[in-house]
């Protein structure tokens, strides 16, 4: 399967990312950008977006990017730094780029932004298996 089609297939099979309202904005091998709008049911007790929301968006961008190379890739380590709080109605994007690939392990940085403002920085390590993505 062509690498830039894989994220679309993944999104079509991903109930959680679909529930979040994630859309693919850019997609090429080694790079994916996704976006979504913060909704009321995503807010915490302080009326700010739960940290898991920006984490989930970044994790989706990370996972989609890691799989664009045509092999099933799975997360083995991730972390996030929250920089700015988000509120209902904010539209955020997460842009992932494969920064370094060493044999079967890839290192990614994902920037989560509200407009031009960096709101979170996500780092992830992925293990690329030998299993290929296929058309079926």
C-alpha positions in Angstrom: 0.0 0.0 0.0 1.3 3.5 -0.9 2.6 5.2 2.3 0.6 8.4 2.0 -2.7 6.4 1.8 -2.0 4.5 5.0 -3.0 7.3 7.5 -6.4 7.6 5.7 -6.9 3.8 6.1 -5.8 4.0 9.8 -8.2 6.9 10.5 -11.1 5.0 8.9 -10.5 2.2 11.3 -9.9 4.4 14.4 -13.0 4.9 16.4 -11.3 7.1 19.1 -9.6 9.5 16.6 -12.9 9.7 14.7 -14.8 10.5 18.0 -12.2 13.3 18.7 -13.0 14.7 15.3 -9.5 14.5 13.9 -9.0 15.3 10.3 -5.9 14.7 8.2 -4.6 18.1 6.8 -1.3 17.0 5.2 0.1 13.6 4.5 3.3 12.3 2.9 5.8 9.7 3.7 7.5 10.7 6.9 5.2 13.6 7.7 1.6 14.0 8.7 -0.4 17.0 10.0 -3.8 16.5 11.7 -6.2 18.9 13.3 -9.3 19.0 15.5 -11.6 21.4 17.5 -11.8 21.3 21.3 -15.4 20.4 22.4 -17.1 20.9 25.7 -17.0 17.2 26.6 -13.2 17.4 26.3 -12.8 20.0 29.2 -11.6 19.2 32.7 -12.8 20.6 36.1 -10.9 23.9 35.4 -12.8 24.5 32.1 -9.6 23.8 30.2 -9.0 21.0 27.7 -7.9 17.8 29.4 -4.2 17.2 28.8 -5.1 13.9 27.2 -6.8 15.7 24.3 -3.7 17.4 23.0 -1.7 14.2 23.8 -4.2 12.1 21.8 -4.0 14.4 18.8 -0.2 14.3 18.9 -0.2 10.6 19.4 -2.4 10.1 16.3 -0.1 12.3 14.2 2.8 10.3 15.5 1.3 7.0 14.8 0.1 8.0 11.3 3.6 9.3 10.4 5.4 6.3 11.7 3.2 4.0 9.5 3.7 6.0 6.3 6.8 4.0 5.5 4.6 0.9 4.8 5.4 -1.2 7.8 3.2 -1.7 10.9 4.8 0.6 13.4 4.0 0.7 17.1 4.7 3.2 19.9 7.3 2.1 22.5 7.8 5.4 24.3 6.1 8.8 24.3 6.1 12.0 26.4 4.5 15.4 26.2 5.2 18.9 27.5 2.1 21.0 27.9 3.0 24.7 27.2 -0.4 26.5 27.0 -3.9 25.7 28.2 -6.6 25.1 25.6 -10.3 26.0 25.8 -13.5 25.0 24.1 -13.6 26.1 20.5 -9.8 26.1 20.0 -8.7 24.5 16.8 -5.4 22.7 17.3 -3.1 21.0 14.9 -0.4 18.4 15.4 2.4 18.1 12.9 4.7 15.0 13.1 8.0 14.5 11.3 10.2 11.5 11.5 13.4 13.0 12.8 15.7 10.0 12.9 15.4 6.4 11.8 17.8 3.8 13.2 17.1 0.3 11.7 13.7 -0.5 13.2 13.4 2.3 15.7 12.2 5.8 14.7 12.4 9.0 16.7 9.6 11.6 16.2 8.9 15.1 17.3 5.3 16.4 17.2 4.4 20.1 17.5 0.9 20.8 18.7 -0.2 24.3 17.8 -3.1 26.7 18.1 -2.6 28.9 15.1 1.1 29.8 15.1 1.4 29.3 18.9 3.1 26.1 20.2 0.9 24.7 22.9 2.5 21.3 23.4 5.6 19.4 22.4 5.4 15.6 22.0 8.3 13.2 21.6 7.8 9.6 20.5 9.8 6.5 19.8 8.3 3.9 17.4 9.3 0.3 16.6 8.7 -0.6 13.0 7.7 -4.3 12.5 8.3 -6.4 9.5 4.6 -6.6 8.7 3.5 -4.7 5.6 0.4 -2.6 5.2 -1.8 -4.1 2.5 -4.8 -3.0 0.4 -7.2 -5.4 2.3 
